Amino acid sequence: MKTVDIVERIEGEAKLNLTWKNKKVSDASIDFLNFRGFEYILENKPILDALVYTPRICGICGQAHLLATVNAIENIYKNSGNELQITNKAKILRELGLIIEIIDSHIKWFYMFIMPDVIAISKKDYEGYTPLKGEKWLGAQKGASEIIKALAIYAGQWPHTSYMIPGGVMSDPTLLDIVTCENYIDQTVKYFEKDIAGISIDNYLSLNSFEELASLSSSLKDFVDISFETKLEQEGKAQNRHLVLSDMIGVKSGLFNKEISTNIDLLKIKESEEYTFNLNKKDNKKAHTWSKSVHYDKQFYEVGPLSRAIINEREFITALHKKYDDSTFTRVMARVDEIAHLLIYSKKLIKKIDISEDSYIKPKVDLKSLENITATSTVEACRGSLVHTLSVNKGLIAKYDVITPTVWNLGPKNSREFGVAQKAIIGSKSLNEAKIILRSFDVCSVCTTH
């Protein structure tokens, strides 16, 4: 028996194809069918045009794409022997923008993507999470809006900001701006304490064992209760391999494959189009999605908040992971857990801003003078590791390649093993359960079909 379901309430939509045997999913494929073609659009465009195009790949993680583009262009300068000078002030404002975007995304994801599906499989009544009218659901709208206001103060708008440029940022916040930004972050800390964790953020960050789940209240307590009622701690397990490609947002890069390693080689990243539609190849009968798949050292790796927590050995999530592996329960807890860590890290970053520093130092070399140079950049986005690779020649983009976190997590299988989300879904006992597992990766269709 087969089931085909269109999964919405994600960024874009996806087609979930499930094959059933003995009332369990025996095979699964995730198809992204809305082609957007940003990589093609960018070819032969002036290099700096990418600063306008790539933030529009996604309406949720535009900061991540913008930063990846800026870093790639600056690496072009570096690879040509003309490394740019970037002030600490500019670096902090860039990273702070990325962090604010991630916090906003995580809050919306938990209350608007995950909880409405989770309460549907519980036998108890959790009407506060009902879309559009539940108190918790509506509260998340306000909670997320507070943190995003902090970004608008110095970025000018959200989404699709363009304040980052090679050499720094086009923003020069005053002391009042910085204080106001910090105030919005403090408001979000209060929201986390009252509505999400139900305990102070300091007490939350001191949690270090499975037993301390009992100290949680509010929304996280509801999620924990439903998870154990419906056995989400047993479902959604994939290969349990994890990857972080960039040192930023308070985390270090590395990989986990039975043990943690900090030796990352970007040359081991390889894309595959075995099951991918291609504009130039009409005869691929195996193609069923616009998503590529991507491997590190010939294996699939999960990326995202769970991977960041494991590789950076955050005690609470490490304890849950040790007990429940890469289950749906652990994956969701890790994403919510990251909100607390990022809030505290953002407050530390703000304290380091020196408003007397320059925001921007103009490059001394014209991009039009640079011939046949390629550079890669990596950024930790909401959903995980993002990779941009840029090739330029005489001021024009020769090629632009993007590998998004959803490609890592939801790309199709290869001849050796299932993709990460495919493996996690296999064994599901219902369509609702399969969709919850899928959403636990924070799916972004529009990023994936760039």
QUITAUR-V712255 format. One record per pair of residues at least 4 apart in sequence whose C-alpha atoms are under 6 Angstrom apart, sorted by the first residue. I is the first residue (numbers start at 1). GAP is how many residues later the second one is. D is the distance in Angstrom with one decimal. If there is no record, write none. Layout:
i:I gap:GAP d:D
i:I gap:GAP d:D
//
This chain:
i:1 gap:18 d:5.8
i:1 gap:19 d:5.3
i:2 gap:16 d:5.5
i:2 gap:17 d:4.5
i:3 gap:14 d:5.8
i:3 gap:15 d:5.0
i:4 gap:12 d:5.7
i:4 gap:13 d:4.6
i:5 gap:10 d:5.7
i:5 gap:11 d:5.2
i:6 gap:8 d:5.8
i:6 gap:9 d:4.6
i:7 gap:6 d:5.6
i:7 gap:7 d:5.2
i:8 gap:5 d:4.8
i:10 gap:433 d:5.9
i:11 gap:433 d:4.6
i:11 gap:434 d:5.8
i:12 gap:433 d:4.9
i:12 gap:434 d:5.5
i:13 gap:432 d:5.8
i:14 gap:17 d:5.7
i:14 gap:18 d:5.1
i:15 gap:15 d:5.8
i:15 gap:16 d:4.9
i:16 gap:14 d:4.9
i:17 gap:11 d:5.5
i:17 gap:12 d:5.2
i:18 gap:9 d:5.9
i:18 gap:10 d:4.6
i:19 gap:6 d:5.6
i:19 gap:7 d:5.6
i:19 gap:8 d:5.0
i:20 gap:4 d:5.3
i:20 gap:5 d:4.5
i:20 gap:6 d:5.3
i:21 gap:5 d:5.8
i:24 gap:403 d:5.3
i:24 gap:404 d:5.5
i:24 gap:405 d:4.7
i:25 gap:401 d:5.0
i:25 gap:402 d:4.9
i:25 gap:403 d:5.3
i:26 gap:400 d:5.5
i:27 gap:399 d:5.9
i:28 gap:394 d:5.6
i:31 gap:258 d:4.6
i:32 gap:257 d:5.1
i:32 gap:258 d:5.6
i:33 gap:256 d:5.8
i:33 gap:257 d:5.9
i:35 gap:414 d:5.3
i:36 gap:413 d:5.8
i:36 gap:414 d:5.2
i:37 gap:413 d:5.0
i:38 gap:412 d:5.0
i:39 gap:361 d:5.5
i:43 gap:354 d:5.4
i:43 gap:355 d:5.6
i:43 gap:356 d:5.6
i:44 gap:352 d:5.3
i:44 gap:353 d:5.0
i:44 gap:354 d:5.8
i:45 gap:351 d:5.5
i:45 gap:352 d:5.6
i:46 gap:349 d:5.8
i:46 gap:350 d:4.5
i:47 gap:348 d:5.8
i:47 gap:349 d:5.2
i:47 gap:350 d:5.4
i:50 gap:4 d:5.7
i:54 gap:11 d:5.7
i:55 gap:7 d:4.1
i:55 gap:10 d:5.2
i:55 gap:11 d:5.1
i:55 gap:105 d:5.2
i:56 gap:104 d:5.9
i:57 gap:390 d:5.8
i:58 gap:4 d:5.5
i:58 gap:389 d:5.7
i:62 gap:98 d:5.5
i:63 gap:35 d:5.5
i:64 gap:317 d:5.4
i:68 gap:309 d:5.7
i:68 gap:311 d:5.9
i:70 gap:95 d:5.9
i:70 gap:96 d:5.6
i:71 gap:306 d:5.8
i:72 gap:303 d:5.7
i:72 gap:304 d:5.4
i:72 gap:305 d:4.9
i:74 gap:92 d:5.8
i:75 gap:4 d:5.9
i:75 gap:300 d:5.6
i:76 gap:299 d:5.3
i:77 gap:5 d:5.0
i:77 gap:6 d:5.3
i:78 gap:4 d:5.1
i:78 gap:5 d:4.0
i:86 gap:81 d:5.7
i:86 gap:82 d:5.7
i:89 gap:264 d:5.5
i:90 gap:78 d:5.1
i:90 gap:79 d:5.7
i:90 gap:269 d:5.2
i:92 gap:4 d:5.8
i:97 gap:54 d:5.8
i:102 gap:280 d:4.8
i:103 gap:236 d:5.6
i:104 gap:40 d:4.9
i:105 gap:4 d:5.9
i:108 gap:4 d:5.5
i:109 gap:4 d:4.9
i:110 gap:4 d:5.1
i:111 gap:4 d:5.3
i:111 gap:26 d:5.8
i:115 gap:4 d:6.0
i:116 gap:13 d:5.9
i:127 gap:7 d:6.0
i:128 gap:6 d:4.1
i:128 gap:7 d:4.8
i:128 gap:8 d:5.0
i:129 gap:5 d:5.0
i:129 gap:7 d:5.3
i:129 gap:8 d:5.0
i:130 gap:4 d:4.5
i:135 gap:4 d:6.0
i:140 gap:4 d:5.9
i:146 gap:38 d:5.7
i:147 gap:37 d:5.6
i:147 gap:38 d:5.8
i:150 gap:31 d:4.5
i:150 gap:34 d:5.7
i:151 gap:4 d:5.7
i:152 gap:4 d:4.9
i:152 gap:5 d:5.0
i:154 gap:17 d:5.9
i:155 gap:8 d:5.7
i:157 gap:4 d:5.7
i:163 gap:6 d:5.4
i:163 gap:7 d:4.9
i:164 gap:5 d:4.5
i:165 gap:4 d:5.6
i:167 gap:193 d:5.5
i:167 gap:194 d:5.1
i:167 gap:195 d:5.7
i:168 gap:191 d:5.7
i:168 gap:192 d:4.3
i:169 gap:190 d:5.6
i:169 gap:191 d:5.6
i:173 gap:4 d:5.5
i:191 gap:4 d:5.6
i:192 gap:4 d:4.8
i:193 gap:4 d:5.4
i:193 gap:5 d:5.2
i:193 gap:6 d:5.2
i:193 gap:7 d:5.1
i:193 gap:8 d:5.8
i:194 gap:4 d:4.9
i:195 gap:23 d:5.7
i:196 gap:22 d:5.9
i:196 gap:23 d:4.9
i:196 gap:24 d:5.7
i:197 gap:19 d:5.8
i:197 gap:20 d:5.8
i:197 gap:21 d:5.9
i:197 gap:23 d:5.5
i:198 gap:19 d:4.6
i:198 gap:20 d:4.9
i:207 gap:109 d:5.6
i:208 gap:107 d:4.9
i:208 gap:108 d:4.1
i:209 gap:107 d:5.5
i:209 gap:110 d:5.4
i:210 gap:110 d:5.8
i:216 gap:5 d:5.4
i:217 gap:4 d:4.5
i:223 gap:4 d:6.0
i:227 gap:4 d:5.6
i:227 gap:5 d:4.8
i:232 gap:96 d:5.8
i:232 gap:97 d:5.4
i:233 gap:94 d:5.5
i:233 gap:96 d:4.8
i:235 gap:92 d:5.5
i:235 gap:93 d:5.9
i:236 gap:91 d:4.9
i:236 gap:92 d:4.9
i:236 gap:188 d:4.2
i:236 gap:189 d:5.8
i:236 gap:201 d:5.5
i:237 gap:89 d:5.1
i:237 gap:90 d:4.6
i:237 gap:187 d:4.7
i:238 gap:182 d:5.6
i:238 gap:185 d:5.1
i:238 gap:186 d:4.4
i:240 gap:86 d:5.7
i:241 gap:15 d:5.5
i:241 gap:16 d:4.9
i:241 gap:60 d:5.0
i:242 gap:13 d:5.5
i:242 gap:14 d:4.9
i:242 gap:59 d:5.1
i:242 gap:60 d:4.8
i:242 gap:61 d:5.9
i:242 gap:65 d:4.9
i:243 gap:12 d:4.4
i:243 gap:58 d:5.9
i:243 gap:60 d:5.3
i:243 gap:64 d:5.9
i:244 gap:9 d:4.7
i:244 gap:10 d:5.3
i:245 gap:8 d:5.0
i:245 gap:140 d:5.8
i:246 gap:7 d:5.0
i:246 gap:132 d:5.6
i:246 gap:133 d:5.6
i:247 gap:4 d:5.7
i:247 gap:5 d:4.4
i:247 gap:6 d:5.2
i:254 gap:7 d:5.5
i:254 gap:8 d:4.1
i:255 gap:5 d:5.7
i:255 gap:6 d:5.3
i:256 gap:4 d:4.5
i:268 gap:28 d:5.4
i:268 gap:29 d:5.0
i:269 gap:26 d:5.7
i:269 gap:27 d:4.6
i:270 gap:24 d:5.7
i:270 gap:25 d:5.5
i:271 gap:22 d:5.8
i:271 gap:23 d:4.3
i:272 gap:20 d:5.8
i:272 gap:21 d:5.2
i:273 gap:19 d:5.2
i:275 gap:11 d:5.4
i:275 gap:12 d:4.0
i:275 gap:13 d:6.0
i:276 gap:11 d:4.7
i:276 gap:13 d:5.2
i:276 gap:14 d:5.2
i:276 gap:15 d:6.0
i:276 gap:16 d:5.6
i:277 gap:10 d:5.3
i:277 gap:12 d:6.0
i:277 gap:13 d:5.3
i:290 gap:159 d:5.6
i:291 gap:120 d:5.9
i:291 gap:157 d:5.8
i:291 gap:158 d:5.8
i:292 gap:119 d:5.8
i:293 gap:114 d:5.8
i:293 gap:118 d:4.3
i:293 gap:119 d:5.6
i:294 gap:114 d:5.7
i:295 gap:4 d:5.1
i:295 gap:5 d:5.0
i:302 gap:107 d:5.5
i:303 gap:4 d:5.5
i:303 gap:81 d:4.7
i:303 gap:82 d:6.0
i:304 gap:79 d:4.9
i:304 gap:80 d:3.5
i:305 gap:29 d:5.7
i:305 gap:30 d:5.1
i:306 gap:25 d:5.5
i:306 gap:28 d:5.0
i:308 gap:4 d:6.0
i:309 gap:4 d:5.8
i:309 gap:5 d:5.3
i:310 gap:8 d:5.7
i:314 gap:4 d:5.8
i:317 gap:4 d:5.9
i:320 gap:4 d:5.9
i:321 gap:4 d:4.4
i:326 gap:4 d:6.0
i:328 gap:109 d:5.9
i:332 gap:108 d:6.0
i:333 gap:4 d:5.9
i:342 gap:4 d:5.9
i:367 gap:28 d:5.1
i:368 gap:26 d:4.2
i:368 gap:27 d:3.8
i:369 gap:25 d:5.5
i:370 gap:24 d:5.4
i:371 gap:22 d:4.4
i:371 gap:23 d:5.2
i:372 gap:20 d:5.7
i:372 gap:21 d:4.7
i:373 gap:18 d:5.7
i:373 gap:19 d:5.5
i:374 gap:16 d:5.6
i:374 gap:17 d:4.2
i:375 gap:14 d:5.7
i:375 gap:15 d:5.4
i:376 gap:12 d:5.7
i:376 gap:13 d:4.2
i:377 gap:10 d:5.9
i:377 gap:11 d:5.4
i:378 gap:8 d:5.6
i:378 gap:9 d:4.6
i:379 gap:6 d:5.9
i:379 gap:7 d:5.2
i:380 gap:4 d:5.5
i:380 gap:5 d:4.7
i:381 gap:4 d:6.0
i:383 gap:22 d:5.6
i:384 gap:21 d:5.0
i:385 gap:20 d:5.4
i:386 gap:17 d:5.9
i:386 gap:18 d:4.9
i:386 gap:19 d:5.6
i:387 gap:15 d:5.8
i:387 gap:16 d:5.0
i:388 gap:13 d:5.8
i:388 gap:14 d:4.7
i:389 gap:11 d:5.9
i:389 gap:12 d:5.1
i:390 gap:10 d:4.8
i:391 gap:7 d:5.3
i:391 gap:8 d:5.1
i:392 gap:4 d:5.6
i:392 gap:5 d:4.6
i:392 gap:6 d:5.0
i:406 gap:4 d:5.3
i:407 gap:4 d:4.7
i:407 gap:41 d:5.9
i:409 gap:11 d:5.2
i:409 gap:12 d:5.8
i:410 gap:11 d:5.2
i:411 gap:8 d:6.0
i:412 gap:7 d:5.4
i:413 gap:5 d:4.3
i:413 gap:6 d:4.4
i:418 gap:4 d:5.9
i:418 gap:5 d:5.5
i:425 gap:9 d:5.5
i:428 gap:6 d:5.6
i:439 gap:4 d:5.9
//
